[in-house]
Amino acid sequence: MYFLRIVGRHPYLTHIQPWYEQSFPMEERRSFDQLLHILHYPDMHFVALVDDEQPVGFIVFWQWENLIYVEHFAIDPDKRGQQIGQKALQLLLKLNASYVALEVELPTDDLSRRRIHFYERQGFSMNAFDYRQPPYRLGGTEIPMKLMSQPAIPDQETFSHLSQQLREKVYERFYYAL
């Protein structure tokens, strides 16, 4: 398996768009057109997960010197249970950053708990600090979530700094650009 960075219109997008839209509620994502609109930002990476020259999933992540933030990650529903997600995270963790972080829903149901356990098996830690996903749209509502990372974020000061970085670079800077 390998990552194929998507930088514009690509045939794999016909597979990826329904996975994106079905895997994430509208309040937890951009519209697909908005996602395509920001592909040119150098810190934003939209990668197809390719196995046997077929798309099997995707990751949207942001990469800075101190942090890789996984914004969205989904596997083709027909390919789940084949360790594709585990292999994809192993590839991602080889990239250079002080922290790799991702948001997860609060563990309120079986699906969210299974997702959290999956990330824990991949070496991610649940950070104990309060976190709210900023809204994707100006005037939207923040969503209570948890931030998992590898390694664990050691203190509130570092956590606050990284959370503010996400707020500014992933969410707020696009309120008017889209």
HUFEN-V338820 format. One record per residue. N is the residue number from 1. NEAR is the number of other C-alpha atoms within 12 Angstrom. Layout:
N_NEAR / N_NEAR
//
This chain:
1_25 / 2_25 / 3_29 / 4_27 / 5_25 / 6_31 / 7_23 / 8_20 / 9_19 / 10_18 / 11_16 / 12_27 / 13_30 / 14_16 / 15_25 / 16_36 / 17_31 / 18_20 / 19_28 / 20_33 / 21_24 / 22_21 / 23_21 / 24_21 / 25_16 / 26_16 / 27_21 / 28_29 / 29_29 / 30_29 / 31_22 / 32_25 / 33_17 / 34_19 / 35_34 / 36_25 / 37_20 / 38_29 / 39_23 / 40_17 / 41_22 / 42_16 / 43_21 / 44_28 / 45_33 / 46_41 / 47_37 / 48_38 / 49_37 / 50_28 / 51_23 / 52_9 / 53_14 / 54_21 / 55_34 / 56_36 / 57_43 / 58_42 / 59_39 / 60_38 / 61_38 / 62_34 / 63_30 / 64_25 / 65_16 / 66_20 / 67_32 / 68_37 / 69_40 / 70_36 / 71_37 / 72_34 / 73_37 / 74_37 / 75_35 / 76_31 / 77_21 / 78_14 / 79_19 / 80_14 / 81_14 / 82_16 / 83_20 / 84_29 / 85_32 / 86_27 / 87_23 / 88_33 / 89_36 / 90_22 / 91_19 / 92_34 / 93_27 / 94_15 / 95_22 / 96_17 / 97_20 / 98_23 / 99_33 / 100_37 / 101_40 / 102_39 / 103_38 / 104_37 / 105_27 / 106_26 / 107_19 / 108_15 / 109_11 / 110_12 / 111_14 / 112_18 / 113_18 / 114_17 / 115_27 / 116_30 / 117_19 / 118_22 / 119_30 / 120_23 / 121_18 / 122_26 / 123_22 / 124_30 / 125_28 / 126_35 / 127_30 / 128_18 / 129_24 / 130_20 / 131_28 / 132_23 / 133_32 / 134_32 / 135_27 / 136_33 / 137_25 / 138_18 / 139_13 / 140_17 / 141_14 / 142_18 / 143_22 / 144_21 / 145_27 / 146_29 / 147_39 / 148_39 / 149_35 / 150_32 / 151_25 / 152_24 / 153_28 / 154_20 / 155_15 / 156_17 / 157_12 / 158_19 / 159_28 / 160_20 / 161_17 / 162_33 / 163_33 / 164_21 / 165_25 / 166_36 / 167_24 / 168_18 / 169_28 / 170_37 / 171_31 / 172_22 / 173_21 / 174_23 / 175_21 / 176_12 / 177_16 / 178_19
//
